[in-house]
Amino acid sequence: MQPATMQALYLDRRVRLRTDLPVPEPAPDEALVRVHLAGVCATDLALVDGYYPFCGVLGHEFVGHIAAATAAGRVGQRVVGEINVGCGQCADCLAGRPTQCGTRTALGIRARDGAFAEYLRLPLANLLPVPDQISDAAAVFTEPLAAALQVLVQRPVGPGERVLVVGAGRLGQLLARVLRLTGADLEVVARHPGQRQLLEDAGVRWVAETAVADATYDLVVEASGGPGGFAIARRAVRRRGTLALKSTYRGELALDLSALVVDEVTLIGSRCGPFAPALRLLAQGLVDPTPLICEQLPLAQGPAALAVARRPGTMKVLIDCGGGARQAAGTTGCG
């Protein structure tokens, strides 16, 4: 029997720990998930800063188990969850593009309470089983790893192509680990010593901002989150190259559209990606994200976890939501 109330990190102009929130009641096509671990990402911090007018439980990167569902055979399954829930009826949903549904909800981001809680609800169709060989500490990275893979869905990369990732933070590190599997000639712009060490440990070459060659790279992925990073990315991409944007910018960004037209640069916006391939990479050991983990704190210390995640050079901070996390994380990514 589930409890009536739960703990959760709730955003309403400010973040606070609430212990009186009702446990979600899933719809017939949904499941109630007991959260094990949840990861803090830049989007969570941006929401706290007012990037988007969200009010509710934060968090969208998680691993947990199904505590209740109408599909009795799935109860007890360890799962991760795709965060976008489309209406199922619009042209985008019917064409298999629910992440572009105009009325979609998004876990912990848009009109749906999120994962910094003891329980959450999502449609059963959004929940993917986690193979036994993947620890909770690795599985919690499935959502951002899928976001990194989305670049390759949109723009396949071949061996020998020159690729630059601008930004070596949480997402930039995952992008580097995915792109290196393509055999591309890969470099990553990294500022902090800790970021550079993590890249070296993963067999990825880093480059200083001042050493980036102009108009050289076939594909440039901008993941810094800042206008300065975009400027580097725009300068680095070759004529008829591709510029993929993984960052969302608060406010306006200066952009010379005429130069993009003259240089015939392909501009791609890239957001959420495929979960199943991300799980396969983790299960096969082709990507190990756990060295990025900096700290793991209990849900009761959720506000402190967000504060730690804001520190310069900090990688992934995990929140233990008490649902039975397996193979606890280390604390190696605090560069």
Residue, then its C-alpha position, 0 to 999 in steps of 0.5 A: m500500500q502506498p503512503a498518502t503523502m510524500q517528500a518532494l522538491y517544489l518550485d514556486r518562485r523558490v525551491r523548498l522541500r515539501t513533506d505534505l504533497p499527495v502521492p500522484e494518482p496515475a491515470p489508467d494508461e500511466a504508472l506510479v514510479r518509486v524514484h531511486l535516483a534523480g540527476v540535477c541538470a542545467t535545465d533544473l537550475a535555469l527553471v529555478d532562475g526563471y527561465y520558464p514559468f514552471c511551478g511544481v516538482l522539479g527533476h526529469e532525469f531519473v531511475g526507479h521502479i514501477a510501484a503500481a500500474t494497471a499492467a500488473g506484469r510491469v509492477g516491480q520493473r526498474v525503469v527510466g522514462e521519456i519525459n515528454v507526454g504528447c496529446g496523442q491526437c495532433a499532427d505531430c503526435l500522429a506522425g511520431r513526433p510527440t516531443q514536438c506536440g504543442t500541448r505536450t507536458a514534460l516531466g519536471i519542466r512543463a505542466r507535469d510534476g517531476a522526479f525530485a520526489e519519492y514518487l512520479r507518474l508517467p504513461l507506461a509507454n514512456l517507461l523503458p525497462v533497465p537491463d540488470q547489468i546497468s547500475d542505478a548510478a549509470a541508468v540515471f544518465t539515460e535522459p541526457l545521454a539520449a539527448a546527446l545521441q539526438v545529434l547523431v539522429q539529426r546529423p550522422v557523423g562518419p569516421g574522419e570528419r572534423v567535429l568540435v563540441v563547445g562546452a565540457g560541462r555535464l552534457g558536453q561530456l556525454l556528447a564527447r563520449v558518444l561522438r568518439l564512438t563514430g571515429a570522428d576527429l573530435e575535439v572539445v572546448a574545455r575551460h576547467p582542469g577537472q573537465r579536461q581531465l575527465l575528457e583525457d580519461a575518456g580518450v577525448r582530446w580537449v582544446a582551449e578556446t583560444a586554440v580553436a581554428d576558424a572555419t575548419y570543422d564539419l560539425v560543431v555542437e554548441a553545448s556551453g549554454g552561453p553567448g560566448g560559446f555560440a560565438i566560438a561555435r559559429r567561428a569554428v564551423r566551415r562553409r557548408g558545415t553544420l552547427a548543432l545547438k544543444s543550448t537554450y539561451r535565456g533572452e536574445l542571442a546576437l546572430d548574423l543571419s546573412a553570414l549563415v546564408v552566404d556560408e550555407v551553414t546548416l543550423i540544427g536545434s537539438r533537444c530530446g533523444p532516443f532512450a533505447p539506444a542510450l540504454r544499449l550503450l550503457a548495457q554494452g559498456l560503450v559509454d560509462p557516465t559514472p565518472l561524472i558523478c560529483e556528489q549524491l545527497p538524500l532528498a531531504q537535502g535537495p536544496a543543498a544538492l541544487a546549490v552544489a550543482r551550481r558550483p563552477g566546474t561541478m559535474k553531475v549531482l544526484i539526489d537519492c530519493g530513497g526508492g532503493a538505489r543499487q550500486a551507490a555512486g562515487t564522487t569523482g566528478c567535482g572538477 
